[in-house]
Amino acid sequence: MTAIQNLLEEVARIGKEHPSVPPLRQVEPFDHFFRDGGTLDESNLDRRDGACTRREVLSRFLLLNAVLDQGPDITGVRQLLVDVTNELYRREVRFLHRPLAFFEDLGIGIEQILEKHSSVSAVRAEIWARENLSKASRYNLFMDNSRQVLSYAVFRWGVPLALPLLLEREAEGEHKSTALLDYLERWESAERMSEQLKDNPRYGLGKAIGDKACHLLAKWLVATWHLSRRSGPSWGPFSFEVPYDSNAGRVLWRTGYFLAWATEEAYRRAGVIQPGKGKGGKHYLRVTNIRGLPVARALPQDLRKAYDEVVINHLRTHKRPPRQVEVHRIQHAILLLSSSGLGVAELDDGLIHIGTRYCKNHEQPACSECPIGHLCEGHARRPVLIADYRT
């Protein structure tokens, strides 16, 4: 258990030093939200900025960013969003303050998405191809290998913009200026909020957003930018799940973390490991399928108690101690017991930094340069964990 705790703490420390932060400072409509030193002016977040509060406008942008962040190149996706936002606001298409404007001027939006995609590609395609042992011609930020900008604009941009539009129409008085935040914060925990963001029968974004993106928004609202007005454990650093994506899955598999909790066969049965379905005929790791997989070992009493504390009082997914401990939540308990003061947000940022900089999704990851190489089971003892699996 000591080795696992050391691994998580080291990844979280790296995340604290290298946070994966959307570049809000580059967004021109937010320029006056920041102090001269570049830090967000949190004391004035509830100040009105046109029809909305600053806190609300930032939350709308981050929701859109979370949906788009499901693309293949985080840096490129975020730059695309910043560039398109800046250009639309220069043309008075104030779609964050007035979401209907995006649909009214859809042609301008599509034009700018195409134009800015080309400019981002000119900068990022060769870099992305080199880092991923791929071809620059395959660089595409529209997701799902789509080349149709209309579908991308309406589905990936339109759905997260339609939510505040609908909520604003239904709100009354001053609540119109905080319509999205009021909705998000009505739930008993940040984790419950993330579930409703996708699955709510009336307001859920459905297939337009993945579980990872829902948890990413929770992380940004609660821990990164401190936009949430709620307090207490259920809106604190352990109140949302890790936004598991391919980077997280790859790092946690190769380091041996996942195998500390369940057997390879258990991961195969759950569809987390899909033999022969990865790049080059390697085994494919689909980390999103890990949800609900039970830990197959007895836990020390203090760790089990911490796990129950997490699911009952932080995530609020249970009313009483559950019968089984689930793999995708066990890191919460370990960090809760830790004296490091680090939480889920720092852990996720560390997984992103390591996964995008060192633990590449190919046969030549930069293991010798990786800051957790000395803690990695795949690098130190079982190279098959690196050689035979892709995400």
C-alpha positions in Angstrom: 0.0 0.0 0.0 2.9 2.3 0.7 4.1 2.0 -2.9 0.6 2.9 -4.3 0.3 5.9 -1.9 3.8 7.1 -2.9 2.8 6.8 -6.6 -0.4 8.8 -6.2 1.2 11.5 -4.1 4.0 11.9 -6.6 1.7 12.2 -9.5 -0.5 14.7 -7.6 2.6 16.8 -6.7 3.6 16.9 -10.3 0.0 18.0 -11.1 0.2 20.8 -8.6 3.5 22.0 -10.3 2.1 21.6 -13.8 -1.7 22.3 -13.8 -3.7 21.6 -16.9 -5.5 24.9 -17.0 -7.7 26.3 -19.8 -6.1 29.6 -21.0 -8.9 31.9 -19.7 -6.4 34.8 -19.6 -6.2 34.7 -23.4 -9.9 35.1 -23.9 -10.4 38.8 -24.7 -13.9 39.1 -23.1 -12.4 38.0 -19.8 -9.4 40.4 -19.8 -10.9 42.7 -17.1 -11.7 39.6 -14.9 -7.9 39.3 -14.2 -5.5 41.3 -12.1 -2.4 42.8 -13.6 -0.4 39.8 -12.3 -2.5 37.5 -14.4 -4.5 36.0 -11.5 -8.3 35.8 -11.5 -9.9 38.5 -9.4 -12.0 36.2 -7.3 -13.3 39.1 -5.1 -15.3 40.4 -8.1 -16.7 37.2 -9.6 -20.3 38.1 -8.6 -20.0 41.5 -10.3 -22.3 41.9 -13.3 -20.7 41.8 -16.8 -23.6 42.7 -19.0 -26.4 40.3 -18.7 -24.5 37.8 -16.5 -22.2 37.8 -13.6 -18.5 37.1 -14.3 -18.8 33.8 -12.5 -21.6 32.8 -14.8 -19.8 33.8 -18.0 -16.7 31.9 -17.0 -18.8 28.8 -16.1 -20.5 28.9 -19.6 -17.1 29.0 -21.3 -15.7 26.2 -19.2 -18.8 24.0 -19.9 -18.1 24.5 -23.7 -14.4 23.9 -23.1 -15.1 20.6 -21.2 -17.2 19.3 -24.1 -14.6 20.3 -26.8 -11.8 18.9 -24.6 -12.8 15.4 -25.7 -10.7 16.1 -28.9 -7.3 14.5 -29.7 -5.0 17.4 -28.9 -5.7 19.3 -25.7 -3.5 22.2 -26.6 -5.0 22.6 -30.1 -8.6 22.2 -28.9 -8.2 24.9 -26.3 -6.5 27.3 -28.7 -9.2 26.7 -31.2 -11.9 27.7 -28.7 -10.0 30.8 -27.6 -9.4 32.0 -31.1 -13.0 31.4 -32.2 -14.3 33.1 -29.1 -12.1 36.1 -29.5 -13.1 36.6 -33.2 -16.8 36.1 -32.6 -16.7 38.7 -29.8 -14.8 41.1 -32.1 -17.8 40.8 -34.5 -20.2 41.4 -31.6 -21.4 37.8 -31.5 -21.5 37.7 -27.7 -22.5 34.0 -27.5 -21.4 33.5 -23.9 -23.5 36.4 -22.6 -26.3 35.7 -25.1 -26.2 32.1 -26.3 -28.9 32.6 -28.9 -26.4 34.8 -30.8 -24.4 31.7 -31.7 -27.4 30.2 -33.5 -28.5 33.4 -35.0 -25.1 33.9 -36.6 -24.3 30.3 -37.2 -22.7 31.0 -40.5 -20.2 33.3 -38.9 -19.4 30.7 -36.3 -18.9 28.0 -38.9 -16.7 30.3 -40.9 -14.5 31.1 -37.9 -14.3 27.5 -36.7 -13.0 26.5 -40.2 -10.6 29.4 -40.4 -9.2 29.0 -36.9 -8.9 25.2 -37.3 -6.7 25.8 -40.3 -4.5 28.2 -38.4 -4.2 26.0 -35.3 -3.4 23.0 -37.6 -0.6 25.0 -39.3 1.0 25.3 -35.9 0.1 22.1 -34.1 -0.2 19.4 -36.8 3.5 18.6 -37.2 4.1 18.8 -33.5 1.2 16.5 -32.7 2.3 14.0 -35.5 5.8 13.9 -34.2 4.8 13.4 -30.6 2.3 10.6 -31.5 4.2 8.9 -34.3 1.5 9.8 -36.7 1.0 11.9 -39.8 0.2 15.6 -39.8 -2.5 15.1 -42.4 -4.5 13.2 -39.8 -4.7 16.2 -37.5 -8.3 17.0 -36.8 -10.0 18.7 -33.8 -13.6 18.0 -34.8 -13.6 14.7 -32.9 -15.0 11.3 -34.0 -12.9 11.7 -37.1 -15.6 14.0 -38.5 -14.8 16.4 -41.3 -18.2 18.1 -41.3 -18.0 21.5 -39.6 -21.8 21.9 -39.5 -22.3 18.8 -37.4 -19.4 19.8 -35.1 -20.7 23.4 -34.6 -24.3 22.4 -33.9 -23.6 19.3 -31.8 -20.4 20.0 -30.0 -20.8 23.8 -29.6 -24.6 24.1 -29.9 -25.6 21.7 -27.2 -23.6 23.1 -24.3 -24.7 26.6 -25.4 -28.3 25.5 -25.6 -28.3 24.6 -21.9 -27.7 28.1 -20.5 -30.0 29.5 -23.2 -32.9 27.2 -21.9 -32.1 27.9 -18.3 -31.9 31.6 -18.8 -35.3 31.6 -20.6 -36.9 29.7 -17.6 -35.2 31.8 -14.9 -36.8 34.9 -13.2 -35.4 38.2 -12.3 -31.8 38.3 -11.1 -31.5 34.5 -11.5 -31.2 35.1 -15.2 -27.7 36.4 -14.6 -26.6 33.1 -12.9 -28.9 30.6 -14.6 -26.3 27.9 -15.4 -24.6 28.1 -12.0 -27.9 28.0 -10.2 -28.8 24.8 -12.0 -25.4 23.2 -11.5 -25.3 24.0 -7.8 -28.8 22.7 -7.0 -27.4 19.1 -6.7 -26.1 17.7 -3.4 -22.5 17.2 -4.5 -20.3 18.0 -7.4 -20.4 14.3 -8.4 -24.2 14.4 -8.5 -24.0 17.5 -10.6 -21.7 15.8 -13.1 -24.2 12.9 -13.4 -27.1 15.3 -14.0 -25.1 17.3 -16.5 -25.2 14.3 -18.8 -28.3 12.3 -17.8 -31.0 14.8 -16.6 -34.1 14.1 -18.6 -34.8 17.7 -19.4 -31.4 19.5 -19.2 -28.9 16.7 -19.7 -26.4 17.0 -22.6 -26.5 13.3 -23.4 -24.1 12.0 -26.0 -22.8 15.5 -26.6 -20.7 15.1 -23.4 -18.8 12.2 -21.9 -18.3 11.2 -18.3 -14.8 12.5 -18.4 -15.9 15.9 -19.6 -18.6 16.1 -16.8 -16.0 15.4 -14.2 -13.6 17.9 -15.9 -16.1 20.6 -15.5 -16.6 19.7 -11.8 -12.8 19.9 -11.3 -12.6 23.3 -12.9 -15.6 24.8 -11.1 -14.6 23.4 -7.7 -10.9 23.2 -7.5 -9.1 25.0 -10.4 -11.0 28.3 -10.7 -13.1 28.2 -7.5 -16.2 29.3 -9.3 -18.6 27.2 -7.2 -20.4 29.1 -4.5 -21.1 25.9 -2.5 -18.9 24.8 0.3 -18.4 21.7 2.5 -17.1 18.2 1.7 -19.7 17.6 -1.0 -18.3 20.6 -3.0 -14.7 20.2 -2.0 -11.5 18.6 -3.3 -12.9 15.0 -3.1 -16.4 15.7 -4.3 -16.0 14.5 -7.9 -14.5 11.6 -9.6 -11.2 11.7 -11.5 -11.9 12.7 -15.1 -10.5 9.4 -16.4 -9.4 9.6 -20.1 -6.9 7.8 -22.2 -3.9 9.6 -20.6 -5.0 8.7 -17.1 -5.8 5.1 -18.1 -2.4 4.7 -19.9 -0.4 6.0 -16.9 -2.3 4.1 -14.3 -2.1 0.8 -16.2 1.6 1.1 -17.1 2.6 2.0 -13.6 0.8 -1.1 -12.2 -1.7 0.9 -10.3 -4.8 -0.8 -11.7 -3.3 -4.2 -11.2 -2.9 -3.5 -7.5 -6.7 -3.6 -7.2 -7.9 -6.3 -9.7 -6.5 -9.0 -12.0 -5.9 -8.7 -15.7 -8.7 -11.2 -16.3 -11.2 -9.0 -14.3 -10.3 -6.0 -16.5 -10.8 -8.2 -19.6 -14.3 -9.3 -18.4 -15.2 -5.7 -17.8 -14.1 -4.6 -21.2 -11.4 -2.4 -19.9 -8.9 -4.6 -21.8 -10.0 -5.4 -25.3 -7.4 -7.9 -26.8 -6.1 -7.0 -30.2 -8.3 -4.0 -30.7 -5.6 -1.3 -30.1 -3.2 0.4 -32.5 -1.0 -2.1 -34.3 -3.0 -5.0 -33.0 -2.1 -4.3 -29.4 -4.5 -4.7 -26.6 -6.9 -1.7 -26.3 -7.4 -0.1 -22.9 -10.8 1.5 -22.5 -10.6 3.0 -19.1 -14.1 4.4 -19.1 -15.3 0.8 -18.7 -13.7 0.6 -15.3 -16.7 2.1 -13.7 -18.3 -0.3 -11.2 -15.4 -2.8 -11.2 -14.8 -4.0 -7.6 -11.5 -4.0 -5.8 -10.5 -7.7 -5.4 -8.5 -7.4 -2.2 -9.2 -6.7 1.5 -8.4 -3.2 2.5 -6.8 -2.0 5.8 -9.4 -0.7 8.2 -8.4 2.9 8.0 -8.5 2.9 4.2 -11.9 1.2 4.1 -13.2 3.8 6.6 -11.8 6.6 4.4 -13.5 5.1 1.3 -16.9 5.0 3.1 -16.3 8.7 4.1 -15.6 9.6 0.5 -18.7 8.0 -1.0 -21.1 9.0 1.8 -20.0 12.6 2.6 -18.0 13.8 -0.4 -19.3 12.2 -3.5 -22.7 11.6 -1.9 -23.3 8.5 -4.1 -24.2 6.4 -1.1 -26.3 6.8 2.1 -24.5 4.1 4.0 -21.3 2.1 3.6 -21.4 0.1 0.4 -20.7 -3.6 0.2 -18.0 -3.3 -2.4 -15.2 -0.9 -3.0 -14.8 0.3 -6.6 -11.5 0.7 -8.4 -12.3 4.1 -9.9 -12.9 5.7 -6.5 -10.2 4.1 -4.3 -7.6 6.9 -5.0 -9.9 9.3 -3.3 -9.6 7.4 0.0 -5.8 7.1 -0.3 -5.4 10.8 -0.9 -7.9 11.6 1.9 -5.7 9.7 4.3 -2.6 11.3 3.0 -0.8 14.2 4.8 0.1 15.8 1.5 -3.0 18.0 1.3 -3.4 17.1 -2.4 -6.7 16.2 -3.9 -8.3 14.8 -7.0 -7.7 17.9 -9.2 -3.9 17.7 -8.6 -3.9 14.0 -9.3 -5.7 14.5 -12.6 -3.4 17.3 -13.7 -0.4 15.1 -12.9 -1.9 12.3 -15.0 -2.5 14.7 -17.9 1.1 16.1 -17.7 2.7 12.7 -17.6 0.4 11.2 -20.2 0.9 14.0 -22.7 4.6 14.7 -22.1 6.2 11.3 -21.3 3.8 8.3 -21.3 2.9 8.5 -25.0 0.5 6.2 -26.6 3.0 4.3 -28.7 6.0 2.0 -28.4 8.5 4.7 -27.7 7.4 6.6 -24.6 9.9 8.8 -22.8 10.3 6.5 -19.8 13.9 7.5 -19.1 12.8 11.1 -18.8 9.6 10.5 -16.9 9.5 11.9 -13.4 7.7 8.8 -12.1 9.8 6.3 -14.0 11.3 5.1 -10.7 7.8 4.2 -9.4 6.6 2.7 -12.6 6.0 -1.1 -12.7 6.1 -1.2 -16.5 9.4 0.7 -16.7 11.2 -1.0 -13.9 10.0 -4.6 -14.0 7.2 -5.5 -16.5 7.8 -3.8 -19.9 4.9 -5.8 -21.3 2.6 -3.3 -19.6 4.0 -0.7 -21.9 4.7 -2.8 -25.0 1.4 -4.6 -25.4 -1.3 -2.0 -24.6 -2.6 1.2 -26.2 -5.4 3.6 -25.4 
